[in-house]
Amino acid sequence: MLVKTTNDDFSTGYTVVNMWQNGDDFETLYDLPDGSYFTFAYRTMVPLPVELLSFDALPDAARRLVNLQWQTASEVNNAYFTIERSANNSNWSLLGTVTGAGNSNQPLQYTLQDVFPLSGVSYYRLSQTDLDGTTEIKGVRSVLFGAADSLRIYPNPAEDHLFLEAENVDHLELFDVSGKLCQVRAQQNYDRWTIPVGSLARGVYYLKIYRTTGVSETKKVILH
């Protein structure tokens, strides 16, 4: 609602009074000075076609595939999803499509598998298409699959020190089986990293390798 006390020209000098929705009704309380002018205006609230909660690309080295998973919170007029793949985040090719729910106000899970993944870094792009043909890109994820270079972790099992040899490594993190980050300081010498592990409890750990390309991968290591 627009309120003005001088004249009925609402092009300038007006006060905006917001009205709050209560169920199917709108209500507000406002004291209008005597002789005031007012007019009503409204704005149509358009719901998002698809509200995306998550989108993940997860490599499965044992089965030699990449799992693409995404979840929506709600959908309006959703026809289908499209997954595309690229080796350089620029030139894309179609990987597959998945039919959408049309209309839904419940969380929904979707999956698609890349059964012939590229070796090295690859990118996956998720887009969504409405029933009217309108398409919107929802996100891009990157995956390092297979050996883009000669990565070596040794000895494994390890006792006092763990060594990593790999190219394009930015930094490392070591986690225990509960997911707790271990306070170890890795030393870099060109493409060779030395990780002191003698002070850690014996058992299974996970070494997360962050690449300079922006992707990461996790390797299982054992201390004994």
C-alpha positions in Angstrom: 0.0 0.0 0.0 1.3 3.5 -0.9 0.3 6.4 1.4 0.7 10.2 0.7 -0.5 13.1 2.8 -0.2 16.0 0.3 -1.9 15.0 -3.0 -2.9 12.0 -5.0 0.2 12.0 -7.2 2.1 8.8 -6.2 5.1 9.3 -8.5 7.2 10.7 -5.6 7.0 11.5 -1.9 5.0 8.4 -0.8 5.3 6.0 2.1 5.3 2.2 1.5 3.3 0.2 4.0 3.9 -3.6 3.8 1.0 -5.9 4.2 1.6 -9.3 5.8 0.0 -12.6 4.7 -1.9 -14.6 7.3 -3.1 -17.8 5.6 -5.3 -16.7 2.7 -5.7 -13.2 4.0 -3.5 -10.1 4.1 -3.5 -7.8 7.1 -1.7 -4.8 8.6 -2.4 -1.9 11.0 -1.5 1.7 10.0 -2.8 5.0 11.3 -3.7 7.2 8.3 -3.5 11.0 9.0 -6.7 12.9 8.2 -6.9 13.9 4.5 -4.4 11.2 3.4 -4.4 9.5 0.0 -3.6 5.9 -0.5 -3.6 3.3 -3.2 -2.9 -0.5 -3.4 -0.3 -2.3 -5.4 0.7 -6.0 -5.4 3.6 -8.2 -6.5 3.0 -11.7 -7.7 5.3 -14.2 -5.9 6.5 -16.8 -8.5 7.9 -20.1 -6.9 11.2 -21.4 -8.1 10.8 -24.2 -10.8 13.2 -26.4 -8.9 14.8 -25.8 -5.5 18.1 -27.8 -5.5 19.4 -29.1 -2.1 22.6 -30.9 -3.3 24.5 -32.1 -6.3 27.5 -34.5 -6.0 29.8 -36.3 -8.4 31.3 -39.3 -6.6 34.0 -41.5 -8.2 33.8 -45.3 -7.5 37.3 -46.7 -8.4 36.4 -50.3 -7.5 33.5 -50.4 -10.0 35.2 -47.9 -12.4 32.3 -45.4 -12.6 31.2 -42.0 -11.4 27.9 -41.7 -9.4 26.0 -38.4 -10.1 23.5 -37.7 -7.3 21.3 -34.7 -6.7 18.3 -33.9 -4.4 15.5 -31.4 -4.8 13.4 -29.8 -2.0 10.5 -28.9 -4.3 9.6 -28.9 -8.0 7.2 -26.9 -10.2 6.5 -27.8 -13.8 9.8 -29.8 -13.9 10.1 -31.8 -17.1 13.6 -33.4 -16.9 17.2 -33.0 -15.8 20.3 -33.2 -18.0 23.8 -34.2 -17.1 26.6 -33.2 -19.5 30.3 -34.1 -19.3 33.5 -32.1 -20.2 37.2 -32.7 -20.1 38.0 -28.9 -19.9 34.9 -27.3 -18.4 34.2 -25.6 -21.8 33.2 -28.2 -24.4 30.3 -30.3 -23.2 28.7 -33.5 -24.4 25.4 -35.1 -23.3 25.8 -37.9 -20.7 22.1 -38.5 -20.0 18.7 -37.2 -19.0 16.5 -38.1 -16.0 12.7 -37.4 -16.0 11.6 -34.9 -13.3 8.6 -35.2 -11.0 6.6 -32.4 -12.6 5.3 -30.9 -9.4 6.3 -31.9 -5.9 6.7 -30.3 -2.5 8.7 -33.3 -1.0 12.4 -34.0 -1.1 13.3 -36.2 -4.1 16.6 -38.0 -4.9 18.0 -38.5 -8.4 20.9 -40.5 -9.7 22.8 -41.1 -12.9 26.0 -43.1 -13.6 28.9 -42.4 -15.9 30.0 -46.0 -16.6 32.8 -44.9 -19.0 34.4 -42.1 -17.1 37.3 -40.1 -18.5 40.8 -40.6 -17.0 42.0 -37.6 -15.1 39.9 -34.5 -14.3 36.4 -34.3 -15.8 33.5 -32.0 -15.2 29.8 -32.7 -14.8 27.1 -30.1 -15.4 23.5 -30.5 -14.1 20.7 -28.5 -15.8 17.0 -28.5 -15.4 14.3 -28.0 -18.1 10.7 -26.9 -17.4 7.6 -28.2 -19.2 7.7 -25.0 -21.3 11.2 -25.7 -22.5 13.1 -23.2 -20.3 16.4 -24.6 -19.2 18.5 -23.5 -16.2 22.0 -24.7 -15.2 22.0 -25.9 -11.6 25.7 -26.6 -11.0 29.1 -28.0 -12.1 31.1 -30.6 -10.3 34.6 -31.9 -11.0 36.1 -35.3 -10.4 39.6 -36.8 -10.6 39.2 -40.3 -11.8 42.0 -42.8 -12.4 45.6 -41.7 -12.6 46.1 -38.3 -14.2 49.7 -38.7 -13.1 51.8 -41.3 -11.3 50.6 -41.0 -7.8 52.4 -43.1 -5.2 51.8 -43.5 -1.5 54.4 -45.5 0.5 55.0 -47.4 2.6 51.4 -48.5 3.2 51.2 -49.7 6.0 53.5 -47.1 7.5 55.2 -46.7 10.8 57.0 -43.4 11.4 56.6 -41.6 8.0 54.3 -41.7 5.0 55.5 -40.5 1.6 53.5 -39.2 -1.3 54.7 -38.6 -4.8 52.4 -36.8 -7.2 52.1 -33.8 -9.4 49.9 -30.7 -9.0 49.4 -31.2 -5.2 48.4 -28.1 -3.3 48.2 -29.5 0.2 47.3 -32.6 2.2 45.0 -33.5 5.1 45.0 -36.7 7.2 41.8 -37.9 8.9 41.1 -40.7 11.3 38.2 -43.2 10.9 35.9 -40.8 12.8 36.5 -38.0 10.4 38.7 -36.0 12.8 41.5 -34.0 11.3 44.9 -35.1 12.5 47.4 -32.4 13.4 50.4 -33.4 11.3 52.7 -31.2 9.3 53.5 -32.4 5.8 56.8 -31.3 4.3 57.0 -30.7 0.5 60.1 -31.2 -1.7 59.0 -30.6 -5.3 56.6 -33.4 -6.1 57.5 -35.5 -3.0 55.7 -35.0 0.3 56.8 -36.4 3.7 54.1 -36.9 6.4 55.3 -37.7 10.0 52.9 -40.2 11.5 54.9 -41.8 14.3 52.9 -39.9 17.1 49.5 -41.1 15.8 47.6 -44.1 17.1 47.9 -47.2 15.0 44.9 -47.9 12.7 43.2 -46.8 9.6 43.4 -43.2 8.3 42.4 -41.3 5.2 44.7 -39.0 3.3 42.9 -36.2 1.4 45.0 -34.8 -1.5 44.0 -31.4 -2.7 45.1 -30.6 -6.3 46.1 -27.2 -7.7 43.4 -27.9 -10.3 40.7 -27.5 -7.6 39.8 -31.1 -7.3 40.6 -33.5 -4.4 40.9 -37.3 -3.9 41.1 -39.5 -0.8 43.3 -42.5 -0.2 43.2 -45.1 2.6 46.4 -45.6 4.6 47.2 -47.8 7.5 49.6 -47.2 10.4 51.0 -50.1 12.3 
